[in-house]
Every structure is written in C-alpha cells, then in structure tokens.
Amino acid sequence: MRKNIVAGNWKMNNSLDQTKALIEDLTTELKEVQLANTRVIIAPSFVNLQQAIQNTENNVIEVVAQNMHYAKSGAYTGEVSAEMLTSIGVKTVILGHSERRAYFNETDESLTEKVNTAIANNFDVIFCFGEQLKDRESENHFNIVEVQLKNVLFELPADAFKNIILAYEPVWAIGTGKTASADQAQEMHLFIRNTLSKKYDAKLAESVSILYGGSVKPNNAEEIFSKPDVDGGLIGGASLKAKDFSAIVKAI
Ligand code: PGA
C-alpha cells in the first residue's frame, strides 16, 4: 500500500534557534497523533539539517534535504553532494522544485542527473513538477506535466520507483494563496497515475505516492487529501507554523 506523506519545505527560512524551536513545537503538537501508514517530513536548510536530525531522533519526523548536486565531489563551490548528506543521516531529497527551476536554472537535463545520482545513492526522491499559469490557461497543462515526467524519470528502471515520490505543484498555486481545487488536483493526479501505468504498469502506478503542493493550508487540506489519488502534500508557507503544519498532518 502506498504511503501518505505530509512534507514541509522550509525553503530559506529559520535560523538554528528557530529550527530547534519549530521542531520542539511540532513534536508537542504531533505527540498524540496516530500516524498509521503516514510519513511526516520536514526539509530545513542545509546548515540546520544535522541539528534537525538530532532533535527528531525520538519522534516520527523525518528530516530531508531541499536539493543536492549530481556530482560525487569536486570543484562545485557552494554545492552539497549525496555522500555528504548520507554522512549526516539524510536519506531523502527534494529535487526539481519550481523555485530551483526558475531561479537556479535547473533543467530537465540537470534534474535527470540529480535524480540518477540520488537513486544510485539509495535516496528517496521527492520529485516536483507542475505547469505554469499560461500552460493551464492554454489547456496545455497535461502535456507539460507528461513531458516533465518523461524527460526526467522515464528512463529509470521500474524498480527505482520504490524510491520516487511525486509532488505535483502547479506553479501558479505556490506561495500565491491560490490553490488548485481538490477536483483539479485529483484530475491531474489521476492523469499522472495513468501516465505511469502506460509507461510502466498499473501495479507500479498504484504504488507511487503523489503529493499535491501549492497553498495547502489547514482550511483546505482535508478536502484536497480526501481525493483518492492525492496521497498527501508538499507544504511551503504553512509548514513554518507548528499549529498549521500539524493541523495539515492531522488532515491526512
Ligand atoms: P506553498 O509552497 O505551500 O507556500 O504554496 C509549496 C511549495 O513550494 O512546495
């Protein structure tokens, strides 16, 4: 059975002290919550990963990275490798976030390399993709999503998909307060699952968790998560407040 996942992408937020405080508050909020078949994930910045790992040792929260370089090591100033992340206990990485694509020139080519490196190093990958507003307005969104998946993931062997989590994030809904409706999310998630099924097979398609991301908040999470092909969310803004993020976790 595929897992439900609620993942908080902290982006470039939270100092060391704020990281510790938010984890403490989240731990308190989530203490009594029954989380059968559910992964709760946070992605702090690189500099605070090690501290976050220490502070989540005795609870359900998993700590993951927001990005990673594809090379093993070398002259890549400012970058972080799979080996470095593994050495501090990080086992999952977010790749392809729309902000990485838009502001740091990540392309299908560089993301293919990153995904391949991550899989070769036994990471789970939360792979983000989604259309821009102009794509939806021109009704090209299914096509865009299919191409994004195909270009980066569809050379992978079927076996690699046990380590792939998909995060459909329509760019027009990220940080804008505009969320896709639950029906729009379901429609796209079903399309994604059907696309996986055609390329691989139905069993594989049923086994992959597909998260929705883009202005998920405590007041809309339950409806979005109630859809059969929505297996959780990737949460930005609302993951920075313990009460909001835990309310979203409780909605799964
Ligand atoms: P948001 O961000 O929840 O603030 O819209 C989502 C994301 O960027 O993953």
Boltz pocket constraint, residues with backbone or C-beta under 6 A from the ligand:
constraints:
  - pocket:
      binder: B
      contacts: [[A, 9], [A, 169], [A, 173], [A, 174], [A, 175], [A, 176], [A, 177], [A, 213], [A, 214], [A, 215], [A, 216], [A, 234], [A, 235], [A, 236], [A, 237], [A, 238]]
      max_distance: 6.0
